Amino acid sequence: MNSVSLRVALNDGHFIPALGFGTTVPHEVPKDEVIKATKIAIDTGFRHFDSAYLYEIEEEVGQAIRSKIEDGTVKREDIFYTSKLWSTFHRPELVRSCLEKTLKNAQLDYVDLYIIHFPMALQPGDKSFPRDEHGNLLAESVDLCDTWEAMEKCKDAGLAKSIGVSNFNRRQLEMILNKPGLKYKPVCNQVECHLYLNQSKMLDYCKSKDIILVSYCTLGSSRDKIWVDQKSPVLLDDPVLCAMAKKYKQTPALIALRYQLQRGVVALTRSFNEKRIKEFMQVFEFHLASEDMKVLDGLNRNLRYNTANYFEGHPDHPFTDEY
């Protein structure tokens, strides 16, 4: 059994594979490793790939996908490709141009899912994080509803099959859901979600609105020095999680992934190690008992690895609200 067998229905009639392969690259990993890892992931059974304009890796991911289409392993329609609108493109007239850059880089005709990466607009320009001469971030005020209307137009144009959001808090999601004349509601909210930050309130809220929660940092984090506090605890070393792994004769990573799938969360994971990539597929081969799910619920400590401190001081920073 592989991830092709397990798909989750989106509120627009499309389906998203429950397990996805993330493509952010820590700075020490060479880009050709991404091509290799993506090909291995496809061979292993992954069909859902999560990328973004910001990652500067879409050319390599697209290359790997195309080579697997060319050798007959998959067809384009077998692959679910997600990309994200970066914050310097929030102005409605710029939204489509960001998506077109993604399509050109990945050499694809459409993305399966296009999401607003962060609910915080930055001033347009060549830099992903524009700053003034004093090093202050150049924030911009753009109504999220106007950005969303431009996203809807991308869907209507067939450039994106589905549209959603990422890193939105409840208040920001409601701005879109309550927008007069809303044509399509977001199919998902992609957020940091793992055993130490289980997002139970956001998950309940999303379920009540027929929005899928997609988790990133599902296994904790890659501890990239650029954005993760090196003193933060390592999730996969948690003694309760390790004891549970022993009980089920699985790895801690598989228990952490399985936990999300059983809650109805679409889980993203990532590795550049062939053995580990293949191991992820075993998540479909076992089931956690409900009492063990409750034990795992108890590990929550509202610990955020990605505090988005690079957006420090932005008036629309999403993580100041409870959820």
MARLUM-874851 format. One line per 3 residues: number of its first residue (from 0); for each residue z, x, y of N, C-alpha, C. Coordinates in steps of 0.02 Angstrom, whole numbers. Layout:
BEGIN
NUM> Z/X/Y/Z/X/Y/Z/X/Y ~ ...
***
This chain:
BEGIN
0> 0/43/-60/0/0/0/0/45/63 ~ -42/28/112/-41/67/174/-38/21/234 ~ -41/51/293/-31/12/354/-85/-40/365
3> -141/-34/331/-194/-84/338/-167/-152/314 ~ -123/-149/264/-98/-212/235/-49/-248/280 ~ -17/-212/326/35/-244/365/15/-246/438
6> -5/-306/460/-25/-314/530/17/-370/561 ~ 24/-367/626/65/-416/661/19/-454/708 ~ 26/-520/711/-16/-561/754/5/-555/826
9> -44/-546/870/-32/-545/942/-44/-615/970 ~ -17/-629/1030/-22/-697/1057/-93/-716/1080 ~ -141/-669/1075/-210/-686/1095/-256/-692/1035
12> -227/-694/974/-267/-702/914/-288/-638/879 ~ -277/-581/912/-292/-517/879/-232/-494/838 ~ -242/-442/798/-188/-416/755/-178/-341/769
15> -115/-320/766/-99/-249/777/-66/-222/714 ~ -88/-164/688/-54/-135/630/19/-119/647 ~ 64/-135/601/137/-129/613/160/-58/623
18> 122/-11/595/141/60/602/86/96/641 ~ 105/132/693/56/166/734/69/240/739 ~ 17/278/754/21/350/759/16/369/833
21> 69/401/859/69/421/930/33/486/940 ~ 5/495/1000/-35/556/1012/-13/596/1074 ~ 49/586/1096/74/631/1149/82/700/1117
24> 69/751/1157/72/818/1129/122/862/1167 ~ 173/887/1132/218/935/1165/177/995/1188 ~ 198/1026/1243/157/1079/1274/143/1138/1228
27> 189/1149/1180/178/1208/1136/128/1195/1080 ~ 105/1132/1073/58/1116/1018/-14/1121/1044 ~ -56/1162/1012/-126/1167/1034/-164/1102/1022
30> -213/1088/1065/-248/1024/1061/-287/1015/996 ~ -309/1070/966/-347/1060/903/-301/1035/847 ~ -236/1045/855/-188/1017/806/-191/941/807
33> -205/913/867/-208/840/874/-268/813/835 ~ -323/849/839/-383/827/802/-367/826/727 ~ -337/881/704/-319/887/633/-270/833/611
36> -217/823/651/-166/774/633/-194/703/632 ~ -238/688/680/-268/621/684/-311/608/622 ~ -350/658/602/-392/651/542/-348/640/480
39> -295/679/474/-249/672/417/-219/602/417 ~ -199/579/476/-169/513/482/-218/458/458 ~ -281/465/477/-331/415/455/-339/418/379
42> -344/479/352/-351/487/279/-291/458/242 ~ -233/462/273/-171/439/242/-164/363/244 ~ -200/331/291/-196/258/295/-178/231/363
45> -162/274/411/-149/250/479/-213/221/508 ~ -206/163/542/-263/133/575/-249/118/648 ~ -188/129/669/-167/113/737/-150/179/773
48> -185/193/828/-175/255/865/-158/239/937 ~ -103/268/960/-78/254/1027/-88/315/1071 ~ -127/306/1125/-140/362/1170/-132/339/1242
51> -153/380/1290/-146/362/1361/-187/411/1403 ~ -209/386/1460/-244/429/1508/-201/490/1526 ~ -136/478/1535/-90/530/1557/-86/589/1507
54> -95/575/1442/-84/626/1391/-137/681/1392 ~ -194/667/1424/-249/716/1428/-270/741/1359 ~ -274/694/1313/-288/712/1243/-338/663/1213
57> -363/616/1253/-404/562/1225/-471/588/1199 ~ -495/643/1228/-558/673/1203/-549/694/1130 ~ -493/728/1117/-480/754/1049/-467/697/999
60> -428/647/1021/-413/590/975/-477/553/960 ~ -518/542/1012/-582/507/1003/-628/546/956 ~ -628/612/963/-670/655/920/-650/647/847
63> -583/647/835/-559/639/766/-578/571/737 ~ -570/519/778/-587/452/755/-662/447/739 ~ -702/474/785/-775/470/774/-796/508/711
66> -765/565/699/-784/604/639/-767/566/575 ~ -713/526/578/-694/487/519/-737/424/511 ~ -767/402/567/-815/347/563/-880/374/534
69> -899/434/559/-962/464/537/-961/482/463 ~ -902/504/437/-902/522/365/-888/462/320 ~ -886/401/350/-881/340/310/-811/321/289
72> -760/358/311/-691/341/292/-670/274/322 ~ -689/263/386/-672/199/420/-731/176/461 ~ -727/112/481/-775/85/530/-736/79/596
75> -772/73/651/-737/67/716/-688/7/715 ~ -710/-49/684/-667/-109/686/-603/-102/643 ~ -601/-49/601/-540/-37/561/-486/-4/604
78> -508/28/658/-461/67/700/-435/24/758 ~ -371/28/769/-340/-5/827/-319/49/875 ~ -354/52/933/-343/106/981/-310/79/1044
81> -252/107/1062/-217/87/1123/-223/142/1175 ~ -235/122/1237/-230/170/1292/-191/137/1349 ~ -176/177/1401/-131/153/1453/-157/170/1523
84> -146/122/1568/-164/129/1638/-112/172/1673 ~ -134/227/1704/-85/270/1737/-67/243/1807 ~ -9/265/1830/23/238/1891/-17/250/1955
87> -61/301/1956/-100/314/2017/-162/268/2020 ~ -169/223/1971/-227/177/1969/-204/104/1973 ~ -144/91/2000/-120/22/2001/-156/-24/2050
90> -186/5/2102/-223/-38/2148/-276/-75/2109 ~ -282/-141/2120/-328/-181/2079/-398/-152/2075 ~ -422/-123/2131/-491/-97/2131/-498/-32/2091
93> -442/-2/2070/-445/61/2032/-433/52/1957 ~ -407/-6/1937/-387/-17/1867/-444/-4/1819 ~ -501/-34/1832/-557/-27/1785/-581/45/1781
96> -577/82/1837/-602/151/1836/-559/195/1790 ~ -495/180/1786/-451/219/1740/-470/205/1668 ~ -481/141/1652/-502/123/1584/-570/154/1568
99> -615/154/1616/-682/183/1603/-677/258/1590 ~ -630/292/1624/-620/364/1611/-596/373/1539 ~ -550/330/1517/-524/333/1448/-581/324/1398
102> -623/273/1411/-678/259/1364/-728/317/1362 ~ -739/347/1419/-785/404/1423/-755/464/1385 ~ -691/478/1397/-658/534/1364/-656/526/1288
105> -638/465/1266/-632/453/1194/-699/436/1162 ~ -750/425/1205/-817/404/1183/-813/341/1140 ~ -779/291/1167/-773/225/1134/-803/173/1181
108> -825/117/1151/-854/62/1192/-799/16/1218 ~ -743/14/1183/-687/-29/1204/-622/-1/1176 ~ -566/-23/1204/-501/-8/1174/-475/-74/1145
111> -435/-69/1093/-407/-129/1063/-349/-157/1104 ~ -314/-111/1137/-257/-132/1178/-253/-86/1239 ~ -248/-117/1297/-241/-79/1360/-177/-101/1393
114> -132/-54/1407/-68/-74/1435/-51/-36/1499 ~ -13/-67/1543/11/-34/1604/66/14/1582 ~ 56/78/1593/101/130/1565/172/124/1593
117> 178/115/1659/243/107/1691/236/56/1747 ~ 289/18/1762/283/-32/1815/291/-2/1885 ~ 276/62/1892/286/97/1956/220/126/1980
120> 198/104/2039/135/129/2067/147/194/2105 ~ 98/239/2099/99/302/2137/35/305/2179 ~ 37/346/2232/-22/351/2275/-81/381/2236
123> -140/351/2243/-199/375/2207/-218/446/2227 ~ -253/480/2183/-275/548/2197/-284/587/2133 ~ -293/653/2139/-308/695/2081/-247/709/2038
126> -188/707/2068/-127/726/2031/-95/665/1999 ~ -70/674/1937/-36/619/1903/29/601/1937 ~ 64/652/1964/126/641/2000/120/670/2071
129> 88/631/2116/77/657/2184/143/666/2222 ~ 149/722/2257/211/736/2295/193/759/2366 ~ 240/748/2412/229/772/2480/250/845/2485
132> 247/874/2545/262/946/2552/334/963/2536 ~ 378/912/2535/449/925/2518/463/913/2443 ~ 409/899/2406/418/887/2334/439/817/2316
135> 439/771/2365/457/701/2350/397/663/2321 ~ 412/622/2271/359/583/2239/329/534/2288 ~ 263/527/2288/230/481/2334/220/414/2299
138> 270/372/2306/268/305/2277/222/261/2319 ~ 199/208/2288/157/160/2325/181/91/2307 ~ 171/44/2352/192/-25/2338/130/-65/2321
141> 123/-82/2257/67/-124/2235/98/-181/2195 ~ 79/-242/2210/105/-300/2174/82/-297/2101 ~ 130/-297/2055/112/-294/1983/66/-351/1963
144> 72/-408/1997/30/-465/1980/-44/-452/1998 ~ -54/-414/2051/-123/-396/2070/-152/-346/2019 ~ -110/-299/1998/-132/-251/1946/-149/-290/1882
147> -107/-339/1866/-117/-378/1804/-182/-417/1806 ~ -199/-445/1865/-263/-482/1871/-322/-436/1856 ~ -317/-374/1879/-371/-326/1865/-373/-308/1790
150> -314/-308/1758/-311/-297/1685/-347/-355/1649 ~ -333/-416/1673/-365/-475/1643/-442/-470/1647 ~ -465/-443/1703/-538/-435/1712/-566/-385/1662
153> -527/-334/1645/-549/-284/1595/-557/-318/1527 ~ -512/-364/1512/-516/-401/1449/-577/-447/1450 ~ -587/-481/1506/-646/-525/1511/-711/-487/1505
156> -711/-424/1529/-772/-383/1526/-783/-353/1457 ~ -735/-364/1411/-743/-338/1342/-725/-265/1335 ~ -696/-235/1388/-677/-164/1385/-611/-155/1348
159> -570/-208/1347/-506/-207/1310/-501/-273/1274 ~ -486/-270/1209/-479/-332/1170/-415/-369/1189 ~ -361/-330/1198/-296/-359/1216/-266/-319/1273
162> -221/-351/1311/-188/-315/1366/-112/-327/1363 ~ -75/-276/1383/-2/-281/1381/30/-234/1431 ~ 95/-223/1422/132/-180/1468/176/-131/1430
165> 204/-84/1466/248/-33/1436/303/-16/1486 ~ 363/-5/1461/420/16/1503/438/-36/1557 ~ 423/-99/1545/442/-152/1592/511/-177/1574
168> 552/-193/1624/614/-227/1609/601/-303/1611 ~ 652/-341/1595/642/-414/1590/617/-443/1656 ~ 646/-421/1711/628/-447/1777/554/-435/1792
171> 531/-375/1775/461/-358/1788/413/-396/1742 ~ 435/-408/1680/394/-449/1635/389/-520/1662 ~ 446/-545/1687/446/-614/1712/401/-623/1773
174> 395/-570/1813/350/-574/1871/279/-591/1848 ~ 259/-560/1793/191/-574/1767/189/-642/1732 ~ 239/-656/1691/239/-719/1654/241/-780/1701
177> 273/-772/1759/279/-827/1807/224/-826/1860 ~ 176/-781/1852/123/-775/1902/80/-839/1905 ~ 71/-868/1965/27/-926/1969/-44/-908/1946
180> -73/-951/1906/-142/-938/1883/-147/-884/1830 ~ -92/-870/1795/-94/-819/1742/-147/-839/1690 ~ -192/-793/1675/-245/-808/1626/-225/-786/1556
183> -199/-725/1551/-176/-698/1485/-107/-670/1494 ~ -61/-688/1450/4/-656/1456/3/-590/1417 ~ 47/-543/1434/48/-479/1398/59/-492/1323
186> 23/-455/1281/33/-463/1209/93/-421/1185 ~ 112/-370/1225/165/-326/1203/202/-295/1262 ~ 261/-270/1247/296/-225/1293/315/-164/1251
189> 286/-107/1268/300/-46/1230/358/-9/1265 ~ 413/-1/1229/473/30/1259/504/81/1211 ~ 546/124/1240/586/168/1197/633/125/1156
192> 632/134/1091/673/92/1048/687/129/982 ~ 751/138/968/771/174/907/843/154/891 ~ 872/184/841/939/164/819/993/175/873
195> 983/222/918/1032/234/971/1017/192/1034 ~ 959/160/1035/939/115/1091/900/58/1059 ~ 936/11/1028/899/-36/985/866/-94/1023
198> 878/-98/1089/842/-147/1131/848/-218/1105 ~ 906/-236/1076/911/-303/1045/900/-359/1096 ~ 923/-350/1158/913/-403/1209/839/-409/1228
201> 807/-352/1238/736/-353/1255/695/-382/1197 ~ 715/-364/1135/679/-389/1076/685/-466/1072 ~ 746/-491/1081/756/-564/1080/715/-599/1135
204> 717/-568/1194/680/-597/1251/605/-599/1235 ~ 578/-542/1211/507/-539/1195/488/-590/1141 ~ 530/-595/1090/515/-644/1036/513/-715/1065
207> 557/-729/1112/559/-797/1141/496/-812/1182 ~ 461/-760/1203/400/-768/1243/337/-753/1203 ~ 344/-743/1137/287/-726/1094/253/-662/1116
210> 295/-612/1133/270/-546/1153/297/-497/1101 ~ 254/-452/1077/275/-403/1026/310/-344/1060 ~ 364/-321/1031/395/-260/1055/366/-201/1015
213> 341/-151/1050/315/-91/1017/364/-35/1034 ~ 385/3/983/436/55/995/404/124/999 ~ 424/162/1051/409/234/1051/475/271/1047
216> 473/336/1032/534/375/1017/571/343/958 ~ 534/314/912/563/276/857/611/319/815 ~ 596/384/811/638/429/770/684/471/815
219> 698/446/874/736/486/922/685/514/971 ~ 675/578/971/622/606/1014/603/675/990 ~ 547/699/1018/524/766/998/563/820/1037
222> 610/797/1081/653/842/1119/612/890/1163 ~ 558/864/1191/518/903/1237/561/921/1298 ~ 568/986/1311/613/1009/1365/596/980/1433
225> 534/960/1442/513/935/1507/547/869/1524 ~ 558/826/1474/587/761/1491/648/739/1450 ~ 670/781/1403/729/762/1363/787/809/1375
228> 846/780/1388/907/819/1396/922/853/1329 ~ 922/919/1329/931/957/1266/1001/949/1236 ~ 1047/921/1275/1115/910/1249/1122/842/1214
231> 1069/801/1218/1073/735/1187/1075/741/1111 ~ 1110/695/1077/1117/700/1004/1050/692/967 ~ 1044/723/910/983/718/869/991/658/823
234> 951/607/835/957/544/798/953/554/722 ~ 905/593/699/894/600/627/950/638/591 ~ 996/667/631/1054/700/601/1115/654/596
237> 1107/591/618/1164/545/619/1193/537/548 ~ 1259/546/539/1288/543/472/1280/475/437 ~ 1284/421/476/1275/354/446/1203/346/421
240> 1156/368/462/1085/364/443/1072/408/382 ~ 1101/468/381/1089/514/325/1119/486/260 ~ 1177/454/266/1208/423/206/1164/366/180
243> 1136/327/226/1091/272/208/1028/299/174 ~ 1003/355/199/943/386/170/958/407/97 ~ 1016/434/87/1036/455/19/1040/394/-27
246> 1070/340/-2/1077/279/-41/1010/252/-64 ~ 960/254/-20/894/227/-36/846/279/-64 ~ 871/341/-69/828/397/-92/765/403/-49
249> 775/399/17/722/406/66/744/457/118 ~ 699/475/163/719/521/218/750/480/275 ~ 791/511/317/818/475/375/762/445/418
252> 706/482/425/650/456/465/623/390/438 ~ 618/386/372/591/325/341/640/266/351 ~ 704/280/347/754/226/358/749/201/430
255> 743/249/478/739/231/549/675/190/563 ~ 621/207/530/558/170/538/562/101/506 ~ 589/99/446/594/36/408/637/-15/446
258> 690/10/477/734/-32/517/694/-71/570 ~ 650/-35/604/610/-67/656/562/-119/628 ~ 528/-101/574/479/-148/545/512/-212/523
261> 572/-207/495/607/-267/472/633/-310/529 ~ 638/-282/588/659/-322/646/598/-355/680 ~ 538/-341/655/478/-368/686/452/-326/743
264> 474/-263/745/451/-216/796/391/-178/769 ~ 340/-167/810/284/-124/791/306/-53/808 ~ 307/-9/758/337/57/767/284/112/773
267> 293/154/825/250/213/833/288/274/808 ~ 252/318/775/282/380/752/231/435/761 ~ 253/498/751/206/552/764/230/616/729
270> 182/654/705/198/720/677/134/760/675 ~ 141/826/673/83/870/664/88/905/597 ~ 133/879/555/146/908/489/116/862/436
273> 69/888/396/33/847/347/80/810/300 ~ 130/846/274/177/817/226/214/757/258 ~ 235/767/320/272/714/355/228/654/370
276> 166/667/391/119/612/406/110/569/344 ~ 101/602/286/91/565/224/155/526/204 ~ 211/557/218/276/526/201/287/460/239
279> 263/457/301/273/397/342/247/334/306 ~ 194/341/268/165/283/234/211/253/181 ~ 260/291/160/307/265/109/354/212/138
282> 350/201/203/394/152/235/380/81/209 ~ 321/70/180/303/5/154/326/-5/81 ~ 357/46/53/373/43/-19/445/24/-35
285> 486/11/16/555/-9/3/578/-58/56 ~ 637/-87/45/664/-139/90/738/-126/100 ~ 762/-133/162/833/-124/176/870/-191/168
288> 927/-190/134/967/-250/126/994/-272/194 ~ 1006/-337/202/1028/-363/267/1095/-333/290 ~ 1140/-318/242/1204/-288/263/1193/-216/289
291> 1142/-183/261/1127/-115/285/1093/-118/354 ~ 1053/-170/366/1023/-179/432/1079/-188/484 ~ 1132/-224/465/1189/-235/512/1225/-169/526
294> 1232/-127/474/1264/-61/484/1223/-21/534 ~ 1157/-23/525/1112/15/570/1114/-14/641 ~ 1120/-80/646/1127/-111/713/1187/-80/750
297> 1239/-64/711/1301/-38/740/1296/33/768 ~ 1239/66/755/1230/134/782/1210/134/855 ~ 1192/75/881/1168/72/951/1220/100/999
300> 1197/143/1045/1242/169/1097/1209/171/1165 ~ 1155/132/1171/1117/128/1234/1099/197/1262 ~ 1079/240/1216/1059/308/1236/984/312/1245
303> 964/330/1305/893/336/1321/873/409/1322 ~ 824/429/1281/799/498/1283/751/506/1342 ~ 708/455/1351/660/459/1406/686/419/1466
306> 720/453/1511/749/419/1569/698/410/1625 ~ 638/436/1615/585/435/1666/610/464/1731 ~ 647/520/1725/675/553/1785/621/581/1830
309> 560/587/1803/504/611/1846/484/557/1896 ~ 511/495/1889/499/441/1937/561/431/1981 ~ 605/480/1981/668/476/2019/658/447/2089
312> 698/397/2104/696/369/2172/642/317/2183 ~ 601/303/2132/548/252/2142/581/183/2147 ~ 564/143/2198/597/78/2207/588/30/2148
315> 536/39/2108/524/-6/2051/546/23/1984 ~ 589/74/1986/611/106/1924/641/53/1877 ~ 616/48/1815/636/-8/1772/704/-1/1738
318> 730/60/1734/787/70/1689/855/62/1724 ~ 853/35/1787/917/23/1821/945/-44/1800 ~ 902/-90/1778/925/-155/1752/953/-146/1682
321> 994/-194/1660/1022/-189/1592/966/-188/1540 ~ 916/-231/1547/857/-231/1503/800/-266/1537
***
